[in-house]
Amino acid sequence: MGSANNQGICWWFLAKFTRYSLTLLLSAVMLADAVAATPKNRGLQIGQQTTQQDTTRAAAERLFQEGRQFYQQGTAESLRQAIGKYQAALKLWQTLDEQSREAETLNHIGLVYDDLGETQEVLNYYNQALPILRAIKDRAGEATTLNNIGKVYLSLGEREEALKYFNQALLISRAVGDKKIAALTLNYLGVVYKSSGEPQEALKYYNQALPILRAVGDREQEASTLKNISLVYASLGEKQAAIKYLNQALSIGLAVEDRRIEARTLNDIGFVYASLGEPQAALKYFAQALPILRAVGEKRREATILHNIGGIHKALGEQEEALKYFNQALLIRRAVGDRKGEILTLSNMASLEYRRGNLQPAQTHIQAAIEIIEDLSAKITNAELRNAYSASVRGYYEFNNYLLMEMQKKHL
């Protein structure tokens, strides 16, 4: 066995992937969904167009729509193709001096890079959109973009930076009376405080968001907020309160005539039941969500569900079953270019193999995760961002070093 310090490092890392190392669908979507600052009045009339400007505008719109189609395909290749289409559209919008469409396209490019895990490119495009939106006084678009930037910093664990952007977005959305953006921002703030270990502060923001979402009729985000509240109560050990809010979320998920929302809600309910220490209930909801996601072709979210099912089986000690689901998740995550998801699944496979006493496969998996981390890190040239990213992935390197030392002792 290693030193006490090395053992501490190993178990510190494993704690991240032990019990239920699961992923929420809806909160992730919530933090990325309000993507583009979409102008309310585009005034596009694409028909019998005769002027050069109209022809250019039609070409820009066509490229933009082709970019959206490639994005919706959701494969690693199609995401790159989407960027190409969006960038071509961007040049035309700039030629036309249509700043609202320019900002919208910049936000969409940022979203694609977010799916590819390229953090600096994400911020680069969002930060290009922001001054344009300010210049044209699109306050709602500005608030949305501030939220987009905030969620990037949240993903890096940069709490104060995330709060700075979310609070700016909240002030603006309230000033312009955009209740939906205000409610979304309140939810984001709740996520920050929940992840920072401040449950009562998180509840304060969630409870502000809930009546607004009900007033504007956003059923999906209402379900998400109810699930977020449930998670807080679960973390406080208040099981009955957690289940009460879960049941409200479930009733919405089943009532809406949108199978995607239903599937996301089922996944998130499974997540909360796992947090409550009820793995069989969690599996029941994950199993209900999986065929729906397959039916609607949401491959990225299908991988999330498969990963979550693997996480439950792993926590139950059902190692072969866990590996089966992790491998299915890994194949899809590679196919759709979900590199951050790939890191998470590989690290879970590594910790599972370690617990089985299989040091070599464990090290192979964690090394594969680190290679992705290195690739993503190499694309970050900003020193502050790189430091934040390095801090967020420190545990992977420590676990790898521990495994290498253990293998050396055993002459593997």
N, C-alpha and C positions, 0 to 999 in steps of 0.2 A: 504493500500500500504506500501511497505518497505521503508527503508531509501533511500536517494538519492544515497548513495554509493552502496547499494544492487541493486537498479534499474540499476545503471551503469554497474554493473557486469552482470546482466541478459541480458541487451541489447547488451553489448560487445559480450557475447556468441552468442546470437541470430543472430547477424550480420553475423556470420560465416555460418549460415544456412538459412538466409533470402535472398530474391531476387532469385538468381539461385545457389543453392548449388549443383553443378554438378561435374562430374568426367570425365576427359579426358581418352579416351582409348589409343590413339596413344602415348602420351607423357609417359604414364606409361609403355607401351610396349617398347618404345624407351629406357627408362632408365633401363630396365631389359633384353632386347632382346639379346644384345651382351654378351651372358652368359659365354660360356665355352671357355677356351683357347684351341681350337681344333687344334691339330697338323695337318700340311698339308700332311705329309707322314706317315701314320700309318704302312704301310707295313704288314698288317695282312693277312695271308694266312690260312683261316680256311677251311680245307678240310680233306685230308687223313693225319692226324697228328698222329705221333707215339710217340714222346718224351713226358715226363712228363711236360716239360715246355710248349709245344704246347697245351697239354690238359688243363693245368692251364690257359693259355692265352684264349683258346676257352671258358672256363667256365666264365672267367672274362668278356669277350665280351658279352656272353649270358646274364649274370646278369645285365650288363650295359644297354643293349637293353631292357630288361624286366623293368628296372627302368624307362627308357624313356617312355615305353608304359604306365606304371602306372601313370607317371607324366601327360601324355597327356590326361588321363581319367579325370583328374581335380576334383575329389571328395576329401573330407576331408580324407576319408579312403585310397583312392588310393595314395594320397600324402605321407601318412605315409608308405605305402607299397613301394613306390618309394625310400624313404630314406633307408629302409631296404635292398633293392636290390643294391642300389648304394654303401652302406657301405660294403656289402659283396664283391662287385666288387673291391672296394678300397683296401681291405685286400689282394686280389689276385694280383692286380697291384703292391702293395708294396712288396709282395713276389717275384714277377718277376723283381723288380727294374725298372719298366717301368714308369719313372717319368712323362713323358708327359701325359700318361693316368691317372696317379694318380692325377695330377693337374687338368685335365679336369673333373674327377669325383668329386673332392673336390668342384669345381666351380658349378657343377650341384646340389650337395647337398645343397650348399649355396642358390641356386635359389629356391629350394623346400621350404627351411625354410623361405625364403623371402615371398613366397606365403602364408605360414602359419602365417606370422607376428611375427616370433621369431627372433628379431633383433640380439641378442647376438650370437645365433647359426649361423646366416647368416655371421656375421663378423668373427666368429671363423673359419669357413670353407674357406672363401675367404683369410683370413690371413694365413692359412696353405698352400694354393695354391701359394701364392705370392713368398715365398723364393724358392720354387721348380722351378718355372718358371724362376726366376733369375739365379738359379744354372745351368739350362740347356740352358740358354741364349735364351729363347723363348720370345723375346721382344714384339711381337704382343700380345702374351698371357698375358704377364705382364701388358701391357697397358689396355687390356680388363678387367683384374682383378682389376686394380686400378680404372677403371670406375665403376665396380660393387661396390667396397667399397665406392666410392664417392657418388653413388646414395643412399646408405644406410644413410650416414650422411645427405644428402639432405632431405631425408624423415623425419629425426629427427629435421630438421630446423637448423642443425649445418653448417652454411654457410661457415665458414672459413675452417673447416675440409674437407667439400665437395670440395671447391676450391683447396685445397692442393692436393688432389688425382686426380682431373680432370686435373690440370695443369701438374702434373707428367705424366699422360697418354698422354697428348697432346705433350709434349716434346719427349717422346719415339716414339709415332706413327709417328711423323714427321721425327725423326732420322732414322727410318727404312723404311720410304717411304710408310707406310700403309695409303693410303688416306681415305679409308672407316672408319677406326677407328678414324683417325684424325677428319673427318667430324662429326662423332657421338659425339666425345668429345667436339667439338665446340658447338654442339647443347646442350649438357649437361650444358656447361658453360653459354649459353644463358638462359637456364631454371633457373639457380642459380641467375643470375642478374635480370631476369624478376621477380622472386619471392621476390627479395630483394628491389624492387621498383626502379630499375635502367634501365628503358626501352631503353635508347640510347645505353648503354653498351650491353644489350641483343641483340639489332639489329646488333651491330657490329659483334658479334659472329655468329648469324644466317646468316648474309650476307656473312660471310667467308665460312660457311658450304655449302651453297646452290650450288655454282658452282662446288664444289668438288663432291657433290652427283650426280649432273647432269653428270659430267665427268665419274664417275664410274658406272652410270646407276642404282643407287639405287632409284627406283621410290617411294617406300614406305616412305623412310626417306626424300626424296625430298618433298613429300606431307606433312609429319609431320613438316618439317622446314617452309614450306609456311604457314601452319596453325599457327605455333609459331609466325611467323612474323605478321600474321593477328591479333593474340591476343594482341601483343604489340601495334599495331595501334589502336585496339579497346580500350585499356586502356588509350590511349592518346586522345581518342575522335575523331580520324580521320577515320570516318566511310567508306568513299569511298576507301581509301587505304586498309583498312581492308577487304572490300568486293573484291577488285581487287585480293588480294593474296588468299582469300578464293576460288574464282572462278578458279584460277590456281590449287589449291589443289584438288578441285572437279573434274576438267578435268582429273587429274591423277588417282584419285580414281575410276572414271568410265572407264578409258581406260585400266587399268591393268586387266589381266585375273585372278584375285585372289579375290574371294568374301570376304575374311577376310579383306584384305586391303581396299576394297570398303566400308565395314561396319565401319571400324575404322575411315576412312576419313569422312564418313557421320556423325558419332557421333561427331567428333571434329568440323565439320562445324556447327552442331547444337549448340555446346558449344559456339562457337564464336558469332553466332547470338544471343544467350542468353546474352552474354556479351555486345552486341550492343543494348540491350533493345528491341529485336524483338522476343518475345516468340513464336508467331505462326510460324514464319520461323524455329525457333529451333525445335519445335514439329514436323514439316514436315520432317526434316532430321532425327530426332530420330526415327520417325515412319518408315522411309525407311530402317534404319539400323537394326531394331529389327527382322524382318522376316529373314533377311540374316543370322544374328548370330544364330538364331534358326535352320536354315537350315544346317549350317555347324557345329552345336553342340558346339559352344563356350559359355558354360554356365556362366563362370565368367564374360565375357564381356556382355552377355545378361543381367545379373544382373546390370551392370553399366548403360546400356541403360534404363532399367526399373527405376532405381534410378533417372536418369536424367529426365525422363518423369515426375516422381513424383515431382521432384524439380520444374519443370516449372509449373505444376498444382498448387503446393503449393504457388508459387509466384503470380499466378493469382487469388488466393483466392478460388480455386476449391478444397476444403479440402477433400471431400470424394473421389474424383478422385485421388488426391495425395496419400491418404492413401492406395488406391487400388494398386497403382504401387509400393509404398514403401513396402507393405506386400509381393508382388510378388518378389521384389528384395531381401527382407530379407530371404525368404525361400530358394532361390537359394544360397545366400551367406553363409547361414548355411550349406547347402548341400555340397558346394565345399570347405568349410573351409576358406573362405575369412573373417578373423576375423576383420581386419582393415576396410573392407567394411561394415561389420556388425555394427561396432561402428558408422560409418558415417550415415548409414540408421536409426539406432535406435535414434541417436541424432536429426535427422531431424524429425522423428515421434514425439519425445519429444517436440521440439519447436512448431510443428504444433498443438499438443494437448494443449500446453500452450496458444497459441493464440486463441484457441477455448474456453478457460476458464476451461479446463479439467485438473486440477492440478494433480489428482491421476494417470491417465494414463500417463501424461507427466513424472511424477517422476518414474513410473514403467519402462518406456522406457529408461530414462537416467541412472537409476540404473542398468539396464541390460547392458548398454554400459560400465558403470564403472566396472562391474564385469569382463568383457572381458579385459578391460584395466589392472585391478589388476592381472589377470591371466598372461597376457603378461609381465607385469612389474616384476612379481615374478620370471620369467625365466631370468631376467637380473641381473647378480651378479656383473658386473663391475660398480663401483660407478659413474664414469663419464657418461657412457651410460645411467644408470638409471636416473641420474639427467636430462640429455637431454630429455629423454623420458617423464619424469614427467613434465618438462616445456612445452612440446608440447601438453600435454593433460590437462593442468591446468583448462581450461575453462569448461570442463565437470563437474569437481568437484564443481566449483563455481556455475554453473547453478543448480546442484543438491541441494546444500546448500540453494540457493535462494528458490527453490521450496519447500523444507522442511519447511523453515520459513513461507512461504505463507500458506502452509497447516496447520501449527500449529496455525496461526492467525485465520484460518477459522474452526479450530477444526476438520480437516479431518483425 
